Amino acid sequence: MLSNLDLVREFIGNSIQKKDILLANRSLTAQTVNHINNLATKAEGVIATVQLNTTSTEFLISSHSSHWELLNQTLPECNYLLKGNLDSHGFYHYQYCQIPKNYKLQCTKSVVLWQTWWKYRKNALKLGIPLDLLIQTRDSWYPIRDLIISDGLIYVKTLGNEIQIDADDLVIWLSKIEENSQN
């Protein structure tokens, strides 16, 4: 029997390839209905949906699902990022985004970015532009020059810009893949 992770990966993979799907395990069902791939649970109903008859693939993920965290971790593996805020039906929209070579995509609570920053901040103090961590703003990737936490807010300084993020907000960022981890 497929694990939840395996079933979610199959759902995402088939959806990206615009293929129909019919899979199930004890807690999840993935099926195609009228050119739409749906991922559902018995208790929650549809938790993810993808139109197959569109040019670009966009995943809609229910923010209230108990499986949201699993989907939020799995979609970035295929370079699909959270775009915008919740829609009127309580769904997040995920769209494809090109990721620069030698970087790993992260979509986490901002606190995780802050924790990671402490590992890399010594590199930011060196001369030049630190390229260990990048953050997405204005649909481009910018190096993080500094990160400060104050009164429950995180202030991310990039080249010519400062982003204010609540400690519980989701943030999309990249971490440089270390050379020895590729082998």
Residue, then its C-alpha position, 0 to 999 in steps of 0.5 A: m500500500l502506498s504511503n501518504l507521501d508516495l501517493v501525494r508524489e504520484f498525484i503531483g507527478n501525474s498532475i504536472q504531466k497532465k495525466d489522469i490518476l486513480l489511486a487510494n490508500r487508507s487516508l487519501t484518494a487521488q482521482t480525475v474527474n472532468h479533466i481535474n485531478n483531485l486529492a481528497t480525504k473522507a473526513e475533509g473532502v477535496i484538499a488539493t485540485v489541479q486543472l489538467n486542460t490548462t496551459s500552465t499547471e497550478f495546484l490549489i491546496s486547502s489551507h485547513s487540511s490536516h495534510w497541508e504540511l505534507l503538500n507544502q513540503t512536497l510541492p517545492e520538490c517539483n519547483y512549485l511555490l506558494k503564490g499570493n494569499l488564500d483565495s475566497h474558498g480557503f485554498y493556497h495557489y502553487q505555481y511553477c517557479q524556475i529555481p537557480k542552479n545549486y539552490k534548494l527551495q524552501c517554503t517554511k514559517s519565517v522562524v525557520l529562515w531566521q534559525t537558518w540565518w544564524k548558521y550563515r550570518k558569518n558569511a554575510l559579514k564578509l566583503g561582497i554579496p552573500l549568496d548562501l540564502l536568497i529570498q523571493t520578492r517582486d518575483s525575483w531572487y535577492p540575497i539576504r544581507d541581514l536579518i533582524i527579529s524585533d517585537g515578533l516581526i522579522y526584518v529581512k534586508t536585501l539589496g535595496n529593500e527591506i521585507q517585514i514578515d510576521a514570525d508565523d508567516l510562510v516565506i519562500w527562500l533558497s539555500k545554497i546546496e553545499e558542494n559535498s552534499q551533491n556527491 
